[in-house]
Amino acid sequence: MTQVTGTVREHAKVVAVTGALLGAAAAFASHGISFNQNRIIEGEPTSLVNGLGVWGWILVGAWVVAGLVSLSPLPDRIRGIVVTVLGGAAPVLMLWGAGIAASAHVAAASDVARTSLLWAAWLSLFASYVVIFAATAWLEAGSLRAVLTYLPVAGVIGLALTGQLSELAVAREYANNAESFAVELRLHLAYVGGAVSIGLISGLILGLIAVRRRSLEPAIFGTLNVLQVFPTLAFIGLMNPILTGASERIPLLEALGVRGVGWAPVIIVLSAYAVYPIARNTYTSLSSLDSDVLDAARGVGMSRTRMLAEIEFPLALPVIIAGLRVALVQTTAGAIVAGLIGGGGLGTFVFLGAGETATDLILLGVIPIMVLALFFDRSVLALQRALQPWDTTR
């Protein structure tokens, strides 16, 4: 185990240096930031170093120091702390500098001027994620690692709350759509919550049936496999005539607003996708339990229902939670399709922005979806780890 841990920590140096080099290269890439005349007309793209001035060079310095410290002979703990802090500081510095540059651009041009972050800026954020991910291999699991990992998130939130980012184009899009953003965000979360709830209940039932009746396992997972690989738009298109016909024949469905477009096909399709990972993990976890434990439970006279509730389900729960985690992240991203068929949600901004060729409006929908997916992933992973305190391989 010690040798494996040592190898991982050595490989982390390579990953961290690669991330630092990627971040430094992104700072010099020609498409880092753009100062536009207005929302539609794009300006000439330039690098972060040119566009942010001294802030750009500070950003490059942070990446260079992060790379050098990664290769240094410092103790793992000190190296992990320094590199994690530098990797997290880089995106905060970049956004802070971009906010200042955006304010200066508006003051020099006009109130309708916009400052957009381009692909090299988002690549810089990805580089930060790579560096932090690698640096955490040098830190023991615990509160210090958690604090350092989420410190840049707190920094970005602090910049946003203090108005430092208010002149960036994506922030201007939010300001113009604040009321509808709140509505669409709630609708997006409703899709995720509704679809995952249906998927959780259905997945648990189908996984349990597959374990208890092994002859049905091929049929259950064969059907779920087909649904899983069915293209989303084709799935929705297939539901259109079915739901339209059902709504015309059944007044209750029509009263509930069930139609070929809108919320109904979105919930059905997302639920179908959410079932598979939960059902598969339920089946795998229950079918791989230690037979000696189950025999001991039978030996003390436990009924089948009591065994399931007190022995099988608690032991299988961490693996089932892992399936729930996959379903949550997958559904959060997949709910974007609702915006395409009149169902609302954050996808509305994405498709509206695509129609208007307004990149920052697209980002207004994409960024919160990514943040939600990461939040769900990290939160459920923390729950999963809390249910497995004996697992030290993390």
Secondary structure, DSSP 8 states (H G I E B T S, - for coil): -HHHHHHHHHHHHHHHHHHHHHHHHHHHSS-SEEEESSSSS---EE-HHHHHTHHHHHHHHHHHHHHHHHHS---HHHHHHHHHHHHHHHHHHHHHHHHHHHHHHHHHS-TT-EEEE-HHHHHHHHHHHHHHHHHGGGS-SSHHHHHHHHHHHHHHHHHHHTTTTTTBHHHHHHHHTHHHHHHHHHHHHHHHHHHHHHHHHHHHHHHHHHHH-GGGHHHHHHHHHHHHHS-HHHHHHHHHHHHHHHHHH-HHHHHTT--SSSHHHHHHHHHHHHHHHHHHHHHHHHHTS-HHHHHHHHHTT--HHHHIIIIIHHHHHHHHHHHHHHHHHHHHHHGGGGGGTT--STHHHHHHHHHTT-HHHHHHHHHHHHHHHHHHHHHHHHHHHHT-TT----
